């Protein structure tokens, strides 16, 4: 037996007064259906509501029918003259607006308490990371950012071990299981002591450096990463793990290392362009499995910060 028109508003109000746990477990309603209903109720026209929701009209009509079935009452009067709200529909419109507003407040609170752990290589001289920090802090002041600085032995900056959500680092390295997004490509040069015979050259080739010792990373370091920073061929030289170790190896032993052009390392050092080296790509990297939902916005801001 159907309910009378006078009973319908009370049925809707009773529905919203059900305890939260029972409501979730026993009632077939979701926020999507409520958004659909609010659009139709405000437009009083299925076609305009469908355009507003960016969906076609048939699934919208089916969704409203489903909502009415779930509530056991008619929400809309449909006729050739148009659409109007029943008393139950008027009640639901008010309740639905409140619930949708509350859901947005919950979303805002969750976002405000969210966090993101960012891995970076131990290279604080890059102005891109400072610009990124400034723009992200201004646009997302409620997000807690934790920075984990990695040494040169881990180009993923902790991604592989699950220590960070996203890394701002340099390619190449084994990309298995990772998304990589290029932010910038930097030309490279050889790091030399200022009194090195090659330091006065306008540019160098890899052949000019073949008789020198080159930095080496510890055994087990990503092979693509090691090969790139050795100019694409096996080399010999001291093992280093951090930028400062690289600098000291140059100063004390004349060891050859590579660095992006324009990075100031020390007054005692110069960086001479090497013309036959590919550029070093700055990338954002993150796991393909269960990525942090804050990553897309972070990558968007990083792209702008590093292209400036």
C-alpha atoms as a printed R data frame, in Angstrom:
    type eleno elety resid chain resno      x      y       z
1   ATOM     1    CA   UNK     A     1  0.000  0.000   0.000
2   ATOM     2    CA   UNK     A     2  1.417  3.420  -0.915
3   ATOM     3    CA   UNK     A     3  1.823  6.175   1.620
4   ATOM     4    CA   UNK     A     4 -0.427  9.215   1.597
5   ATOM     5    CA   UNK     A     5  0.912 12.598   0.544
6   ATOM     6    CA   UNK     A     6  0.792 13.854   4.144
7   ATOM     7    CA   UNK     A     7  2.944 10.954   5.332
8   ATOM     8    CA   UNK     A     8  5.688 11.427   2.762
9   ATOM     9    CA   UNK     A     9  7.603 14.390   4.285
10  ATOM    10    CA   UNK     A    10  7.696 12.611   7.637
11  ATOM    11    CA   UNK     A    11  9.089  9.517   5.902
12  ATOM    12    CA   UNK     A    12 11.945 11.538   4.483
13  ATOM    13    CA   UNK     A    13 12.640 13.236   7.812
14  ATOM    14    CA   UNK     A    14 12.585  9.864   9.578
15  ATOM    15    CA   UNK     A    15 15.066  8.570   7.029
16  ATOM    16    CA   UNK     A    16 17.548 11.311   7.897
17  ATOM    17    CA   UNK     A    17 16.999 10.839  11.632
18  ATOM    18    CA   UNK     A    18 18.159  7.204  11.493
19  ATOM    19    CA   UNK     A    19 21.399  6.647  13.425
20  ATOM    20    CA   UNK     A    20 24.449  6.964  11.192
21  ATOM    21    CA   UNK     A    21 25.563  3.341  11.455
22  ATOM    22    CA   UNK     A    22 22.127  2.015  10.608
23  ATOM    23    CA   UNK     A    23 21.777  4.564   7.780
24  ATOM    24    CA   UNK     A    24 25.011  3.451   6.167
25  ATOM    25    CA   UNK     A    25 24.316 -0.243   6.487
26  ATOM    26    CA   UNK     A    26 20.613 -0.464   5.679
27  ATOM    27    CA   UNK     A    27 19.753  2.372   3.313
28  ATOM    28    CA   UNK     A    28 20.688  2.443  -0.367
29  ATOM    29    CA   UNK     A    29 21.560  6.087  -0.876
30  ATOM    30    CA   UNK     A    30 24.773  7.857  -1.699
31  ATOM    31    CA   UNK     A    31 25.899 11.425  -2.154
32  ATOM    32    CA   UNK     A    32 25.856 11.032  -5.919
33  ATOM    33    CA   UNK     A    33 22.086 10.406  -5.870
34  ATOM    34    CA   UNK     A    34 21.551 13.375  -3.589
35  ATOM    35    CA   UNK     A    35 23.545 15.641  -5.900
36  ATOM    36    CA   UNK     A    36 21.466 14.427  -8.818
37  ATOM    37    CA   UNK     A    37 18.241 15.101  -6.953
38  ATOM    38    CA   UNK     A    38 19.302 18.584  -5.855
39  ATOM    39    CA   UNK     A    39 20.164 19.486  -9.452
40  ATOM    40    CA   UNK     A    40 16.747 18.343 -10.725
41  ATOM    41    CA   UNK     A    41 14.917 19.953  -7.807
42  ATOM    42    CA   UNK     A    42 16.646 23.293  -8.372
43  ATOM    43    CA   UNK     A    43 16.326 23.275 -12.157
44  ATOM    44    CA   UNK     A    44 12.849 21.655 -12.216
45  ATOM    45    CA   UNK     A    45 13.890 20.272 -15.565
46  ATOM    46    CA   UNK     A    46 15.671 16.973 -16.258
47  ATOM    47    CA   UNK     A    47 17.396 18.245 -19.381
48  ATOM    48    CA   UNK     A    48 18.900 21.321 -17.728
49  ATOM    49    CA   UNK     A    49 19.892 19.269 -14.681
50  ATOM    50    CA   UNK     A    50 21.643 16.708 -16.900
51  ATOM    51    CA   UNK     A    51 23.630 19.489 -18.592
52  ATOM    52    CA   UNK     A    52 24.558 20.919 -15.207
53  ATOM    53    CA   UNK     A    53 25.759 17.501 -14.034
54  ATOM    54    CA   UNK     A    54 27.570 16.746 -17.305
55  ATOM    55    CA   UNK     A    55 25.645 13.512 -17.834
56  ATOM    56    CA   UNK     A    56 22.957 12.395 -20.258
57  ATOM    57    CA   UNK     A    57 19.296 12.531 -19.265
58  ATOM    58    CA   UNK     A    58 18.396  8.789 -19.206
59  ATOM    59    CA   UNK     A    59 20.803  7.801 -16.390
60  ATOM    60    CA   UNK     A    60 19.699 10.873 -14.448
61  ATOM    61    CA   UNK     A    61 16.061  9.818 -14.712
62  ATOM    62    CA   UNK     A    62 16.958  6.290 -13.626
63  ATOM    63    CA   UNK     A    63 18.916  7.640 -10.654
64  ATOM    64    CA   UNK     A    64 15.964  9.706  -9.433
65  ATOM    65    CA   UNK     A    65 13.654  6.705  -9.810
66  ATOM    66    CA   UNK     A    66 16.116  4.659  -7.778
67  ATOM    67    CA   UNK     A    67 16.199  7.318  -5.078
68  ATOM    68    CA   UNK     A    68 12.411  7.353  -4.897
69  ATOM    69    CA   UNK     A    69 12.392  3.565  -4.646
70  ATOM    70    CA   UNK     A    70 14.958  3.657  -1.849
71  ATOM    71    CA   UNK     A    71 12.875  6.172   0.098
72  ATOM    72    CA   UNK     A    72  9.569  4.541  -0.762
73  ATOM    73    CA   UNK     A    73  7.994  7.839  -1.765
74  ATOM    74    CA   UNK     A    74  7.508 10.096  -4.773
75  ATOM    75    CA   UNK     A    75  9.778 13.128  -4.830
76  ATOM    76    CA   UNK     A    76  8.818 14.735  -8.139
77  ATOM    77    CA   UNK     A    77  5.577 15.288  -9.977
78  ATOM    78    CA   UNK     A    78  6.179 14.671 -13.666
79  ATOM    79    CA   UNK     A    79  3.710 15.898 -16.273
80  ATOM    80    CA   UNK     A    80  3.568 17.415 -19.730
81  ATOM    81    CA   UNK     A    81  3.600 20.815 -18.051
82  ATOM    82    CA   UNK     A    82  6.961 20.089 -16.401
83  ATOM    83    CA   UNK     A    83  8.446 18.956 -13.106
84  ATOM    84    CA   UNK     A    84  7.457 20.033  -9.611
85  ATOM    85    CA   UNK     A    85  8.370 18.927  -6.111
86  ATOM    86    CA   UNK     A    86  6.067 16.851  -3.956
87  ATOM    87    CA   UNK     A    87  5.935 17.684  -0.230
88  ATOM    88    CA   UNK     A    88  8.453 14.873   0.308
89  ATOM    89    CA   UNK     A    89 10.642 16.363  -2.404
90  ATOM    90    CA   UNK     A    90 10.604 19.758  -0.683
91  ATOM    91    CA   UNK     A    91 11.706 18.126   2.559
92  ATOM    92    CA   UNK     A    92 14.421 16.093   0.884
93  ATOM    93    CA   UNK     A    93 15.778 19.141  -0.943
94  ATOM    94    CA   UNK     A    94 16.396 20.905   2.368
95  ATOM    95    CA   UNK     A    95 17.869 17.808   4.013
96  ATOM    96    CA   UNK     A    96 20.024 16.954   0.989
97  ATOM    97    CA   UNK     A    97 21.491 20.448   0.773
98  ATOM    98    CA   UNK     A    98 22.491 20.245   4.431
99  ATOM    99    CA   UNK     A    99 24.018 16.799   3.999
100 ATOM   100    CA   UNK     A   100 25.985 17.794   0.905
101 ATOM   101    CA   UNK     A   101 27.290 20.877   2.676
102 ATOM   102    CA   UNK     A   102 28.364 18.717   5.612
103 ATOM   103    CA   UNK     A   103 30.139 16.316   3.236
104 ATOM   104    CA   UNK     A   104 32.126 19.201   1.767
105 ATOM   105    CA   UNK     A   105 33.087 20.320   5.261
106 ATOM   106    CA   UNK     A   106 34.265 16.807   6.054
107 ATOM   107    CA   UNK     A   107 36.286 16.751   2.843
108 ATOM   108    CA   UNK     A   108 37.866 20.086   3.743
109 ATOM   109    CA   UNK     A   109 38.763 18.890   7.252
110 ATOM   110    CA   UNK     A   110 40.270 15.670   5.933
111 ATOM   111    CA   UNK     A   111 42.311 17.594   3.368
112 ATOM   112    CA   UNK     A   112 43.442 20.020   6.021
113 ATOM   113    CA   UNK     A   113 44.754 17.159   8.151
114 ATOM   114    CA   UNK     A   114 46.346 15.372   5.202
115 ATOM   115    CA   UNK     A   115 50.060 14.914   4.800
116 ATOM   116    CA   UNK     A   116 52.572 14.288   2.052
117 ATOM   117    CA   UNK     A   117 56.117 12.995   2.428
118 ATOM   118    CA   UNK     A   118 58.452 14.297  -0.266
119 ATOM   119    CA   UNK     A   119 61.856 12.836  -1.032
120 ATOM   120    CA   UNK     A   120 64.559 15.059  -2.498
121 ATOM   121    CA   UNK     A   121 68.168 14.520  -3.446
122 ATOM   122    CA   UNK     A   122 70.753 16.192  -1.255
123 ATOM   123    CA   UNK     A   123 71.023 19.204  -3.561
124 ATOM   124    CA   UNK     A   124 69.598 22.259  -1.831
125 ATOM   125    CA   UNK     A   125 71.075 24.678  -4.373
126 ATOM   126    CA   UNK     A   126 68.284 24.121  -6.925
127 ATOM   127    CA   UNK     A   127 65.921 27.130  -6.758
128 ATOM   128    CA   UNK     A   128 63.064 25.005  -8.122
129 ATOM   129    CA   UNK     A   129 62.451 23.293  -4.786
130 ATOM   130    CA   UNK     A   130 62.303 26.656  -3.002
131 ATOM   131    CA   UNK     A   131 59.735 27.978  -5.495
132 ATOM   132    CA   UNK     A   132 57.715 24.777  -5.127
133 ATOM   133    CA   UNK     A   133 57.732 25.058  -1.327
134 ATOM   134    CA   UNK     A   134 56.538 28.654  -1.524
135 ATOM   135    CA   UNK     A   135 53.685 28.010  -3.976
136 ATOM   136    CA   UNK     A   136 52.491 24.819  -2.280
137 ATOM   137    CA   UNK     A   137 52.516 26.386   1.182
138 ATOM   138    CA   UNK     A   138 50.462 29.356  -0.048
139 ATOM   139    CA   UNK     A   139 47.876 27.249  -1.891
140 ATOM   140    CA   UNK     A   140 47.640 24.331   0.558
141 ATOM   141    CA   UNK     A   141 48.427 25.695   4.017
142 ATOM   142    CA   UNK     A   142 46.580 22.845   5.753
143 ATOM   143    CA   UNK     A   143 48.660 20.044   4.249
144 ATOM   144    CA   UNK     A   144 51.555 18.848   6.386
145 ATOM   145    CA   UNK     A   145 54.660 18.316   4.247
146 ATOM   146    CA   UNK     A   146 57.542 16.176   5.479
147 ATOM   147    CA   UNK     A   147 60.821 16.365   3.566
148 ATOM   148    CA   UNK     A   148 63.187 13.404   3.458
149 ATOM   149    CA   UNK     A   149 66.593 14.147   1.975
150 ATOM   150    CA   UNK     A   150 68.317 11.203   0.299
151 ATOM   151    CA   UNK     A   151 71.971 10.779  -0.573
152 ATOM   152    CA   UNK     A   152 73.273  9.993  -4.038
153 ATOM   153    CA   UNK     A   153 73.005  6.221  -3.604
154 ATOM   154    CA   UNK     A   154 69.182  6.234  -3.919
155 ATOM   155    CA   UNK     A   155 67.863  8.198  -6.906
156 ATOM   156    CA   UNK     A   156 64.272  7.279  -5.913
157 ATOM   157    CA   UNK     A   157 64.776  9.126  -2.602
158 ATOM   158    CA   UNK     A   158 63.000  6.435  -0.588
159 ATOM   159    CA   UNK     A   159 60.215  5.510  -3.017
160 ATOM   160    CA   UNK     A   160 61.371  1.902  -3.367
161 ATOM   161    CA   UNK     A   161 61.380  1.397   0.376
162 ATOM   162    CA   UNK     A   162 58.044  3.161   0.893
163 ATOM   163    CA   UNK     A   163 59.537  6.007   2.910
164 ATOM   164    CA   UNK     A   164 58.085  8.799   0.752
165 ATOM   165    CA   UNK     A   165 54.943  9.470  -1.291
166 ATOM   166    CA   UNK     A   166 56.682 11.333  -4.100
167 ATOM   167    CA   UNK     A   167 60.254 12.236  -5.023
168 ATOM   168    CA   UNK     A   168 61.736 15.258  -6.746
169 ATOM   169    CA   UNK     A   169 64.858 13.732  -8.187
170 ATOM   170    CA   UNK     A   170 66.919 13.176 -11.328
171 ATOM   171    CA   UNK     A   171 66.653 10.477 -13.949
172 ATOM   172    CA   UNK     A   172 67.667  8.019 -15.259
173 ATOM   173    CA   UNK     A   173 67.047  5.091 -12.950
174 ATOM   174    CA   UNK     A   174 65.023  1.888 -13.105
175 ATOM   175    CA   UNK     A   175 61.416  3.130 -13.504
176 ATOM   176    CA   UNK     A   176 59.705 -0.202 -12.774
177 ATOM   177    CA   UNK     A   177 56.537  0.395 -10.744
178 ATOM   178    CA   UNK     A   178 56.898  4.163 -10.865
179 ATOM   179    CA   UNK     A   179 55.316  7.088 -12.676
180 ATOM   180    CA   UNK     A   180 57.878  9.641 -13.887
181 ATOM   181    CA   UNK     A   181 56.965 13.178 -14.913
182 ATOM   182    CA   UNK     A   182 59.711 15.363 -16.387
183 ATOM   183    CA   UNK     A   183 59.982 18.805 -14.824
184 ATOM   184    CA   UNK     A   184 63.110 20.161 -16.479
185 ATOM   185    CA   UNK     A   185 66.228 19.090 -18.410
186 ATOM   186    CA   UNK     A   186 69.582 20.538 -17.323
187 ATOM   187    CA   UNK     A   187 72.764 20.551 -19.430
188 ATOM   188    CA   UNK     A   188 75.752 19.114 -17.573
189 ATOM   189    CA   UNK     A   189 79.340 20.037 -17.033
190 ATOM   190    CA   UNK     A   190 82.456 18.574 -15.455
191 ATOM   191    CA   UNK     A   191 83.234 19.708 -11.923
192 ATOM   192    CA   UNK     A   192 86.883 20.802 -11.731
193 ATOM   193    CA   UNK     A   193 89.180 22.634  -9.373
194 ATOM   194    CA   UNK     A   194 89.672 26.227 -10.453
195 ATOM   195    CA   UNK     A   195 93.393 25.541 -11.002
196 ATOM   196    CA   UNK     A   196 92.775 22.420 -13.110
197 ATOM   197    CA   UNK     A   197 94.351 22.724 -16.612
198 ATOM   198    CA   UNK     A   198 90.929 22.021 -18.130
199 ATOM   199    CA   UNK     A   199 89.135 24.648 -16.053
200 ATOM   200    CA   UNK     A   200 89.824 27.440 -18.553
201 ATOM   201    CA   UNK     A   201 88.252 25.588 -21.472
202 ATOM   202    CA   UNK     A   202 84.987 26.908 -22.929
203 ATOM   203    CA   UNK     A   203 83.738 23.354 -23.197
204 ATOM   204    CA   UNK     A   204 84.921 19.754 -22.942
205 ATOM   205    CA   UNK     A   205 84.131 16.382 -24.472
206 ATOM   206    CA   UNK     A   206 84.041 13.066 -22.653
207 ATOM   207    CA   UNK     A   207 87.278 12.107 -24.396
208 ATOM   208    CA   UNK     A   208 89.023 14.974 -22.571
209 ATOM   209    CA   UNK     A   209 88.174 13.271 -19.282
210 ATOM   210    CA   UNK     A   210 88.978  9.640 -20.064
211 ATOM   211    CA   UNK     A   211 92.269  9.610 -18.147
212 ATOM   212    CA   UNK     A   212 90.723 10.943 -14.948
213 ATOM   213    CA   UNK     A   213 89.217  9.213 -11.922
214 ATOM   214    CA   UNK     A   214 85.435  9.582 -11.715
215 ATOM   215    CA   UNK     A   215 83.058  9.394  -8.775
216 ATOM   216    CA   UNK     A   216 81.668  5.922  -8.079
217 ATOM   217    CA   UNK     A   217 78.608  4.982  -6.053
218 ATOM   218    CA   UNK     A   218 78.568  2.009  -3.651
219 ATOM   219    CA   UNK     A   219 77.848 -1.504  -4.969
220 ATOM   220    CA   UNK     A   220 74.119 -2.104  -5.332
221 ATOM   221    CA   UNK     A   221 73.348  1.410  -6.539
222 ATOM   222    CA   UNK     A   222 70.964  1.576  -9.505
223 ATOM   223    CA   UNK     A   223 73.012  0.649 -12.603
224 ATOM   224    CA   UNK     A   224 71.367  3.183 -14.927
225 ATOM   225    CA   UNK     A   225 72.027  5.911 -12.400
226 ATOM   226    CA   UNK     A   226 75.693  4.953 -12.008
227 ATOM   227    CA   UNK     A   227 76.252  4.682 -15.764
228 ATOM   228    CA   UNK     A   228 74.723  8.092 -16.459
229 ATOM   229    CA   UNK     A   229 76.951  9.910 -13.970
230 ATOM   230    CA   UNK     A   230 79.967  8.098 -15.387
231 ATOM   231    CA   UNK     A   231 79.306  9.399 -18.883
232 ATOM   232    CA   UNK     A   232 77.859  6.107 -20.099
233 ATOM   233    CA   UNK     A   233 80.923  3.880 -19.628
234 ATOM   234    CA   UNK     A   234 82.689  2.020 -16.793
235 ATOM   235    CA   UNK     A   235 85.041  4.199 -14.762
236 ATOM   236    CA   UNK     A   236 87.231  3.953 -11.712
237 ATOM   237    CA   UNK     A   237 87.461  6.330  -8.802
238 ATOM   238    CA   UNK     A   238 86.557  6.954  -5.158
239 ATOM   239    CA   UNK     A   239 83.216  5.850  -3.787
240 ATOM   240    CA   UNK     A   240 80.970  8.726  -2.718
241 ATOM   241    CA   UNK     A   241 77.513  8.932  -1.206
242 ATOM   242    CA   UNK     A   242 76.829 12.634  -0.704
243 ATOM   243    CA   UNK     A   243 77.330 15.904  -2.558
244 ATOM   244    CA   UNK     A   244 79.864 17.134  -0.012
245 ATOM   245    CA   UNK     A   245 81.914 13.973  -0.479
246 ATOM   246    CA   UNK     A   246 81.943 14.696  -4.223
247 ATOM   247    CA   UNK     A   247 83.133 18.248  -3.666
248 ATOM   248    CA   UNK     A   248 85.896 17.151  -1.309
249 ATOM   249    CA   UNK     A   249 87.054 14.464  -3.747
250 ATOM   250    CA   UNK     A   250 87.471 17.130  -6.428
251 ATOM   251    CA   UNK     A   251 89.262 19.526  -4.112
252 ATOM   252    CA   UNK     A   252 91.655 16.943  -2.666
253 ATOM   253    CA   UNK     A   253 92.189 14.519  -5.538
254 ATOM   254    CA   UNK     A   254 91.035 16.176  -8.761
255 ATOM   255    CA   UNK     A   255 88.336 13.518  -9.212
256 ATOM   256    CA   UNK     A   256 85.885 14.167 -12.040
257 ATOM   257    CA   UNK     A   257 82.214 14.545 -11.330
258 ATOM   258    CA   UNK     A   258 79.265 15.962 -13.218
259 ATOM   259    CA   UNK     A   259 76.870 18.690 -12.162
260 ATOM   260    CA   UNK     A   260 74.123 20.760 -13.782
261 ATOM   261    CA   UNK     A   261 75.351 23.983 -15.293
262 ATOM   262    CA   UNK     A   262 74.499 27.061 -13.253
263 ATOM   263    CA   UNK     A   263 74.727 25.348  -9.872
264 ATOM   264    CA   UNK     A   264 77.204 27.102  -7.597
265 ATOM   265    CA   UNK     A   265 79.163 24.492  -5.657
266 ATOM   266    CA   UNK     A   266 82.182 26.320  -4.233
267 ATOM   267    CA   UNK     A   267 84.416 29.298  -5.030
268 ATOM   268    CA   UNK     A   268 87.275 26.850  -5.543
269 ATOM   269    CA   UNK     A   269 85.368 24.867  -8.179
270 ATOM   270    CA   UNK     A   270 84.187 25.496 -11.733
271 ATOM   271    CA   UNK     A   271 81.750 23.591 -13.920
272 ATOM   272    CA   UNK     A   272 82.787 23.363 -17.577
273 ATOM   273    CA   UNK     A   273 80.128 22.274 -20.130
274 ATOM   274    CA   UNK     A   274 80.566 18.778 -21.586
275 ATOM   275    CA   UNK     A   275 79.129 18.930 -25.096
276 ATOM   276    CA   UNK     A   276 78.522 15.223 -25.743
277 ATOM   277    CA   UNK     A   277 76.563 14.471 -22.571
278 ATOM   278    CA   UNK     A   278 72.767 14.165 -22.555
279 ATOM   279    CA   UNK     A   279 70.977 16.543 -20.186
280 ATOM   280    CA   UNK     A   280 70.057 15.564 -16.669
281 ATOM   281    CA   UNK     A   281 66.279 15.362 -16.319
282 ATOM   282    CA   UNK     A   282 64.645 16.603 -13.145
283 ATOM   283    CA   UNK     A   283 61.578 14.446 -12.546
284 ATOM   284    CA   UNK     A   284 58.743 13.921 -10.132
285 ATOM   285    CA   UNK     A   285 58.396 10.208  -9.386
286 ATOM   286    CA   UNK     A   286 55.741  8.298  -7.471
287 ATOM   287    CA   UNK     A   287 54.466  4.743  -7.116
288 ATOM   288    CA   UNK     A   288 51.875  3.370  -9.518
289 ATOM   289    CA   UNK     A   289 50.353  1.417  -6.612
290 ATOM   290    CA   UNK     A   290 47.991  3.295  -4.259
291 ATOM   291    CA   UNK     A   291 49.369  6.818  -4.826
292 ATOM   292    CA   UNK     A   292 48.645  9.577  -2.327
293 ATOM   293    CA   UNK     A   293 45.624 11.583  -3.599
294 ATOM   294    CA   UNK     A   294 47.516 14.839  -3.035
295 ATOM   295    CA   UNK     A   295 50.097 13.941  -5.687
296 ATOM   296    CA   UNK     A   296 48.339 15.346  -8.822
297 ATOM   297    CA   UNK     A   297 48.131 18.851  -7.360
298 ATOM   298    CA   UNK     A   298 51.694 18.615  -6.080
299 ATOM   299    CA   UNK     A   299 52.979 17.596  -9.536
300 ATOM   300    CA   UNK     A   300 51.050 20.412 -11.192
301 ATOM   301    CA   UNK     A   301 52.674 23.003  -8.921
302 ATOM   302    CA   UNK     A   302 56.078 21.349  -9.305
303 ATOM   303    CA   UNK     A   303 55.803 21.594 -13.086
304 ATOM   304    CA   UNK     A   304 55.272 25.342 -12.809
305 ATOM   305    CA   UNK     A   305 57.975 25.841 -10.169
306 ATOM   306    CA   UNK     A   306 60.645 24.026 -12.148
307 ATOM   307    CA   UNK     A   307 59.799 25.625 -15.495
308 ATOM   308    CA   UNK     A   308 60.289 29.166 -14.197
